[in-house]
Amino acid sequence: MTSFGISTWFKVPLEMTRYEILSRASCFVVTLPNNTATTTTTTTTTSTMHLITSQHVVRPWAFKNYYPQDWISHVNDERVKFYAEKRSALGEVLESYELVDPHHHADRDISLLRFKDAGADFEGYEL
């Protein structure tokens, strides 16, 4: 059996040379109909596979009560990348998929992100 988790990576220009882990959490993978799938100018085929997770995982700087550290104020939407991690029953990362087009609920701690690759391999994962 496999499962998915999400990881958020960040890099602050002039202070960091590579992306580092910011947070990890559980998530849900869902399929949306084609007409409600988000689009981006960087891909021609839109994935209908999306991931739902807690907004404080993908935007911790917006939750100052959860994350009061000063350094987090230097992180923003332009300085993060998101990945869905397909994991084995033992927790090993089997595959990683980039996520794009984050949408954040205005009042709730929930976010929706789209799989960048419309052809991502979900074999062995039951939706």
BARO-875090 format. One record per residue: x, y, z of N, C-alpha, C in turn; residue in one letter. Coordinates in pm, 1 decimal. Layout:
<sites>
<site <X, Y, Z>, <X, Y, Z>, <X, Y, Z>, 'a'>,
...
</sites>
This chain:
<sites>
<site <83.6, -117.6, 0.0>, <0.0, 0.0, 0.0>, <88.3, 124.2, 0.0>, 'm'>,
<site <48.4, 225.1, -75.2>, <121.6, 351.5, -80.0>, <30.9, 464.1, -31.5>, 't'>,
<site <92.7, 574.7, 1.7>, <18.6, 692.4, 44.7>, <90.3, 816.4, -6.3>, 's'>,
<site <22.7, 929.1, 3.4>, <82.4, 1055.5, -37.4>, <97.2, 1147.8, 81.9>, 'f'>,
<site <204.3, 1225.6, 79.0>, <226.2, 1334.1, 172.9>, <267.6, 1455.0, 92.1>, 'g'>,
<site <269.7, 1569.6, 155.1>, <313.4, 1691.3, 86.3>, <436.0, 1746.2, 157.5>, 'i'>,
<site <528.2, 1800.4, 79.5>, <642.5, 1870.0, 137.4>, <650.3, 2008.5, 74.7>, 's'>,
<site <681.6, 2106.9, 157.3>, <698.7, 2245.2, 114.0>, <845.5, 2280.1, 132.1>, 't'>,
<site <905.0, 2333.6, 27.1>, <1047.6, 2369.0, 27.0>, <1060.7, 2518.2, 4.0>, 'w'>,
<site <1162.0, 2582.1, 66.2>, <1178.1, 2726.1, 51.8>, <1323.3, 2764.3, 27.4>, 'f'>,
<site <1340.4, 2882.8, -31.7>, <1472.8, 2940.4, -52.9>, <1458.2, 3091.8, -46.1>, 'k'>,
<site <1536.0, 3154.0, 39.8>, <1537.1, 3299.3, 51.3>, <1657.7, 3350.0, -26.6>, 'v'>,
<site <1634.9, 3427.9, -133.7>, <1746.5, 3476.8, -215.5>, <1849.1, 3553.1, -131.1>, 'p'>,
<site <1972.9, 3547.5, -173.4>, <2087.5, 3612.2, -110.2>, <2128.2, 3547.5, 21.6>, 'l'>,
<site <2042.2, 3464.2, 78.9>, <2075.1, 3398.9, 205.2>, <2090.3, 3247.2, 189.5>, 'e'>,
<site <2030.3, 3192.1, 84.1>, <2032.1, 3046.8, 65.9>, <2068.7, 3013.9, -77.6>, 'm'>,
<site <2144.9, 2905.9, -95.9>, <2185.0, 2865.7, -230.8>, <2098.1, 2753.7, -286.1>, 't'>,
<site <2023.2, 2684.8, -199.0>, <1936.7, 2575.8, -245.2>, <1808.0, 2573.4, -162.7>, 'r'>,
<site <1709.3, 2507.6, -215.6>, <1582.5, 2492.2, -143.6>, <1601.3, 2395.7, -26.6>, 'y'>,
<site <1536.2, 2427.0, 85.1>, <1539.6, 2341.7, 203.2>, <1397.2, 2314.2, 248.8>, 'e'>,
<site <1380.3, 2207.5, 324.9>, <1247.2, 2167.9, 369.7>, <1191.1, 2272.5, 466.1>, 'i'>,
<site <1067.3, 2308.5, 445.9>, <996.6, 2401.1, 534.1>, <894.4, 2325.3, 618.5>, 'l'>,
<site <820.0, 2234.4, 553.3>, <719.4, 2157.8, 627.2>, <680.1, 2032.6, 549.5>, 's'>,
<site <622.2, 1937.5, 622.4>, <567.8, 1814.7, 563.4>, <436.4, 1785.3, 633.4>, 'r'>,
<site <345.6, 1722.7, 560.3>, <215.7, 1690.4, 621.2>, <143.5, 1584.4, 540.2>, 'a'>,
<site <34.0, 1540.1, 594.7>, <-53.1, 1448.5, 521.2>, <-140.1, 1529.9, 426.2>, 's'>,
<site <-204.6, 1460.0, 335.5>, <-287.5, 1526.7, 235.3>, <-385.5, 1426.3, 176.2>, 'c'>,
<site <-472.4, 1476.8, 92.4>, <-566.7, 1392.8, 19.7>, <-550.9, 1420.8, -128.6>, 'f'>,
<site <-546.1, 1317.0, -209.2>, <-540.7, 1331.7, -354.1>, <-682.1, 1313.9, -406.6>, 'v'>,
<site <-725.9, 1408.8, -491.1>, <-861.2, 1405.6, -545.7>, <-856.4, 1429.9, -695.8>, 'v'>,
<site <-959.9, 1384.9, -763.9>, <-974.4, 1410.2, -906.3>, <-1087.8, 1510.1, -925.4>, 't'>,
<site <-1061.3, 1616.2, -1001.3>, <-1164.1, 1714.6, -1032.4>, <-1201.5, 1700.4, -1179.2>, 'l'>,
<site <-1324.6, 1727.9, -1214.4>, <-1362.3, 1722.1, -1356.2>, <-1278.8, 1820.5, -1438.2>, 'p'>,
<site <-1260.8, 1790.9, -1565.3>, <-1179.3, 1876.0, -1652.5>, <-1219.4, 2022.0, -1649.7>, 'n'>,
<site <-1347.3, 2050.0, -1644.8>, <-1391.0, 2189.1, -1653.0>, <-1363.6, 2268.2, -1525.2>, 'n'>,
<site <-1325.1, 2202.8, -1415.1>, <-1292.3, 2276.2, -1292.7>, <-1144.3, 2270.0, -1260.5>, 't'>,
<site <-1067.1, 2203.5, -1345.1>, <-922.5, 2194.2, -1321.0>, <-858.4, 2330.8, -1342.7>, 'a'>,
<site <-760.2, 2364.6, -1262.8>, <-691.1, 2491.8, -1277.6>, <-597.3, 2485.0, -1397.0>, 't'>,
<site <-559.8, 2600.0, -1448.5>, <-470.6, 2604.3, -1564.6>, <-348.8, 2689.4, -1533.6>, 't'>,
<site <-246.8, 2671.4, -1613.7>, <-125.1, 2751.6, -1601.3>, <-68.2, 2773.1, -1740.7>, 't'>,
<site <6.8, 2877.2, -1758.0>, <65.5, 2904.8, -1889.7>, <185.5, 2817.1, -1917.0>, 't'>,
<site <232.4, 2742.6, -1816.8>, <353.6, 2662.6, -1836.0>, <324.8, 2521.6, -1884.3>, 't'>,
<site <199.4, 2480.3, -1886.7>, <167.6, 2346.3, -1935.4>, <57.0, 2353.6, -2037.3>, 't'>,
<site <56.2, 2257.9, -2128.3>, <-47.9, 2254.4, -2229.6>, <-157.6, 2156.3, -2191.7>, 't'>,
<site <-123.8, 2055.6, -2113.9>, <-222.1, 1958.9, -2067.8>, <-243.5, 1981.3, -1919.4>, 't'>,
<site <-368.5, 1997.5, -1880.2>, <-398.7, 2025.6, -1741.1>, <-432.1, 1896.9, -1668.1>, 't'>,
<site <-367.3, 1876.4, -1555.6>, <-395.0, 1759.3, -1474.0>, <-526.8, 1778.0, -1401.7>, 's'>,
<site <-604.2, 1672.0, -1392.2>, <-727.2, 1676.1, -1313.6>, <-700.7, 1626.5, -1171.8>, 't'>,
<site <-577.1, 1581.0, -1146.2>, <-538.7, 1533.1, -1014.2>, <-495.1, 1651.8, -928.7>, 'm'>,
<site <-554.7, 1661.9, -811.2>, <-523.8, 1770.3, -719.6>, <-494.5, 1714.2, -581.0>, 'h'>,
<site <-438.0, 1798.7, -499.8>, <-404.3, 1759.7, -363.8>, <-465.6, 1862.3, -268.4>, 'l'>,
<site <-526.0, 1814.3, -161.4>, <-583.6, 1900.4, -58.8>, <-503.4, 1881.0, 69.3>, 'i'>,
<site <-466.0, 1992.9, 132.2>, <-388.1, 1987.3, 255.5>, <-419.6, 2109.0, 341.0>, 't'>,
<site <-359.1, 2114.8, 457.0>, <-376.4, 2229.4, 546.2>, <-298.5, 2349.2, 492.1>, 's'>,
<site <-362.5, 2464.0, 494.0>, <-298.1, 2585.3, 444.2>, <-175.6, 2622.8, 529.1>, 'q'>,
<site <-178.2, 2594.9, 658.1>, <-62.9, 2632.4, 741.3>, <62.4, 2552.1, 705.6>, 'h'>,
<site <46.1, 2444.4, 629.6>, <160.1, 2365.7, 583.6>, <224.1, 2430.2, 460.8>, 'v'>,
<site <144.7, 2485.1, 372.2>, <197.2, 2543.6, 248.9>, <217.8, 2694.6, 258.4>, 'v'>,
<site <159.9, 2759.2, 360.9>, <177.7, 2903.3, 380.8>, <195.8, 2935.2, 530.3>, 'r'>,
<site <297.4, 2880.2, 593.9>, <311.4, 2900.8, 738.4>, <327.6, 3046.9, 778.6>, 'p'>,
<site <383.3, 3130.8, 691.1>, <402.0, 3272.3, 722.4>, <269.2, 3344.5, 741.6>, 'w'>,
<site <159.7, 3287.6, 692.5>, <26.9, 3349.0, 708.3>, <-37.6, 3310.6, 842.0>, 'a'>,
<site <27.5, 3226.1, 919.1>, <-26.1, 3177.3, 1046.5>, <71.5, 3213.1, 1159.6>, 'f'>,
<site <75.8, 3339.9, 1190.9>, <172.3, 3390.0, 1289.7>, <148.5, 3332.3, 1429.8>, 'k'>,
<site <25.5, 3291.2, 1459.5>, <-1.4, 3227.9, 1589.4>, <62.1, 3088.8, 1597.0>, 'n'>,
<site <72.6, 3020.8, 1483.1>, <135.8, 2888.8, 1479.0>, <287.1, 2899.6, 1469.5>, 'y'>,
<site <334.2, 2999.7, 1391.6>, <476.4, 3013.9, 1360.8>, <523.2, 3155.9, 1392.9>, 'y'>,
<site <555.6, 3185.3, 1517.8>, <592.5, 3321.9, 1556.9>, <738.2, 3359.5, 1526.9>, 'p'>,
<site <817.9, 3266.0, 1473.8>, <959.6, 3293.3, 1448.3>, <976.4, 3407.6, 1347.1>, 'q'>,
<site <1073.8, 3494.8, 1372.6>, <1099.8, 3610.1, 1285.5>, <1137.4, 3571.5, 1143.1>, 'd'>,
<site <1222.4, 3469.7, 1128.9>, <1275.8, 3435.1, 996.8>, <1166.9, 3395.9, 897.5>, 'w'>,
<site <1053.6, 3343.4, 946.5>, <947.3, 3297.9, 856.3>, <885.6, 3414.6, 778.0>, 'i'>,
<site <901.1, 3536.5, 827.3>, <846.7, 3654.0, 757.6>, <920.5, 3681.9, 626.4>, 's'>,
<site <1037.4, 3619.6, 605.9>, <1113.5, 3636.3, 481.7>, <1072.2, 3535.8, 374.3>, 'h'>,
<site <982.3, 3446.4, 408.6>, <932.3, 3346.2, 313.8>, <797.4, 3394.4, 262.2>, 'v'>,
<site <773.1, 3373.9, 131.4>, <644.4, 3411.2, 72.6>, <612.5, 3317.4, -42.9>, 'n'>,
<site <500.5, 3341.8, -108.6>, <453.5, 3253.2, -216.7>, <556.0, 3235.4, -328.9>, 'd'>,
<site <635.4, 3337.7, -356.9>, <733.1, 3330.0, -465.4>, <858.2, 3251.9, -427.0>, 'e'>,
<site <873.9, 3218.6, -299.9>, <996.8, 3155.6, -252.8>, <978.1, 3011.2, -208.1>, 'r'>,
<site <868.6, 2950.0, -251.3>, <842.2, 2811.6, -210.5>, <810.4, 2723.7, -331.0>, 'v'>,
<site <834.1, 2594.5, -313.5>, <796.5, 2490.8, -409.6>, <725.8, 2381.8, -330.7>, 'k'>,
<site <636.4, 2311.6, -398.7>, <557.5, 2207.8, -333.1>, <573.0, 2076.1, -407.4>, 'f'>,
<site <578.1, 1966.2, -331.8>, <589.3, 1833.7, -391.1>, <497.7, 1735.6, -319.6>, 'y'>,
<site <430.2, 1653.3, -398.8>, <358.0, 1539.0, -343.4>, <458.5, 1425.5, -340.0>, 'a'>,
<site <463.9, 1356.9, -228.7>, <557.9, 1245.9, -214.2>, <479.8, 1116.0, -202.0>, 'e'>,
<site <499.8, 1028.3, -299.3>, <439.1, 895.0, -294.8>, <528.2, 809.5, -205.9>, 'k'>,
<site <470.9, 755.5, -97.9>, <549.7, 682.3, 1.5>, <505.3, 537.0, 13.6>, 'r'>,
<site <601.5, 452.5, 47.2>, <573.6, 310.9, 71.8>, <511.0, 296.0, 210.0>, 's'>,
<site <468.0, 174.6, 242.3>, <411.9, 146.7, 374.7>, <515.0, 171.0, 484.5>, 'a'>,
<site <643.8, 167.4, 449.5>, <750.9, 192.1, 546.1>, <788.4, 340.6, 554.4>, 'l'>,
<site <722.9, 424.8, 474.8>, <749.4, 568.4, 477.8>, <857.9, 616.0, 383.5>, 'g'>,
<site <913.2, 527.2, 301.1>, <1016.3, 566.7, 205.3>, <953.0, 642.8, 89.3>, 'e'>,
<site <1019.8, 748.7, 43.9>, <970.7, 824.0, -71.4>, <999.6, 743.2, -197.5>, 'v'>,
<site <893.7, 702.3, -266.3>, <907.7, 624.6, -389.9>, <918.8, 716.2, -510.9>, 'l'>,
<site <837.1, 820.2, -511.3>, <837.0, 917.4, -620.7>, <793.8, 1051.3, -566.4>, 'e'>,
<site <834.0, 1157.0, -637.3>, <799.2, 1292.3, -598.0>, <742.1, 1364.8, -719.1>, 's'>,
<site <633.5, 1439.4, -699.0>, <566.1, 1509.7, -807.9>, <552.1, 1657.0, -772.1>, 'y'>,
<site <589.3, 1743.8, -864.6>, <575.9, 1887.1, -837.2>, <428.8, 1927.3, -839.5>, 'e'>,
<site <393.6, 2016.6, -748.2>, <258.1, 2071.2, -738.5>, <262.5, 2219.3, -773.5>, 'l'>,
<site <157.7, 2267.7, -839.6>, <152.0, 2407.5, -882.5>, <12.4, 2464.6, -857.1>, 'v'>,
<site <-3.7, 2591.6, -887.6>, <-132.1, 2662.5, -881.1>, <-202.0, 2649.2, -746.4>, 'd'>,
<site <-134.0, 2685.6, -637.6>, <-200.8, 2674.4, -507.3>, <-318.2, 2771.2, -494.0>, 'p'>,
<site <-425.8, 2721.5, -439.8>, <-544.2, 2802.7, -409.1>, <-570.3, 2787.1, -260.3>, 'h'>,
<site <-582.4, 2900.3, -191.2>, <-597.6, 2899.0, -46.7>, <-733.2, 2956.3, -7.9>, 'h'>,
<site <-802.9, 2887.2, 79.3>, <-932.2, 2934.5, 126.9>, <-911.8, 3062.3, 207.3>, 'h'>,
<site <-1001.0, 3158.7, 190.4>, <-987.2, 3288.5, 257.6>, <-1006.1, 3279.3, 408.8>, 'a'>,
<site <-1088.0, 3185.5, 455.0>, <-1121.3, 3179.1, 597.9>, <-1087.0, 3047.1, 665.2>, 'd'>,
<site <-1055.1, 2946.3, 590.0>, <-1030.1, 2813.4, 646.0>, <-885.2, 2771.6, 623.7>, 'r'>,
<site <-839.7, 2679.6, 705.6>, <-702.8, 2628.4, 698.1>, <-697.2, 2512.3, 598.9>, 'd'>,
<site <-720.5, 2545.9, 469.6>, <-721.2, 2442.9, 365.9>, <-670.7, 2502.8, 234.6>, 'i'>,
<site <-594.3, 2422.6, 161.1>, <-541.2, 2464.6, 31.4>, <-557.1, 2351.8, -70.0>, 's'>,
<site <-567.4, 2390.5, -196.1>, <-578.6, 2297.8, -308.3>, <-463.6, 2326.8, -403.2>, 'l'>,
<site <-389.1, 2223.0, -442.9>, <-279.3, 2238.0, -537.6>, <-296.6, 2135.6, -648.7>, 'l'>,
<site <-249.7, 2169.1, -768.3>, <-262.8, 2080.6, -884.3>, <-129.6, 2013.3, -913.5>, 'r'>,
<site <-135.4, 1887.8, -955.1>, <-15.1, 1817.7, -1000.8>, <29.7, 1880.6, -1131.8>, 'f'>,
<site <154.8, 1921.9, -1140.2>, <206.9, 1987.3, -1260.7>, <205.4, 1892.2, -1380.3>, 'k'>,
<site <244.4, 1767.7, -1358.2>, <253.7, 1668.1, -1464.5>, <120.8, 1596.1, -1479.1>, 'd'>,
<site <54.2, 1618.0, -1589.8>, <-75.7, 1553.5, -1613.2>, <-61.2, 1403.2, -1626.1>, 'a'>,
<site <59.2, 1353.0, -1653.2>, <81.5, 1211.0, -1670.1>, <145.2, 1144.5, -1549.1>, 'g'>,
<site <130.7, 1201.6, -1431.3>, <191.5, 1144.7, -1311.2>, <142.0, 1000.6, -1290.2>, 'a'>,
<site <230.9, 916.4, -1239.5>, <202.6, 773.5, -1221.3>, <138.6, 748.6, -1085.7>, 'd'>,
<site <10.2, 714.0, -1086.3>, <-60.1, 686.7, -962.6>, <-88.5, 539.0, -945.9>, 'f'>,
<site <-12.1, 455.0, -1016.4>, <-29.7, 310.6, -1005.7>, <-2.9, 265.9, -862.2>, 'e'>,
<site <-88.3, 182.0, -810.8>, <-71.6, 131.3, -675.4>, <-132.0, 220.2, -569.1>, 'g'>,
<site <-191.1, 332.0, -611.4>, <-255.0, 422.2, -515.8>, <-403.9, 423.4, -544.8>, 'y'>,
<site <-481.7, 396.2, -445.9>, <-626.2, 391.6, -465.1>, <-688.9, 524.0, -425.1>, 'e'>,
<site <-766.3, 583.3, -516.0>, <-836.3, 708.4, -488.1>, <-976.0, 678.4, -438.6>, 'l'>,
</sites>
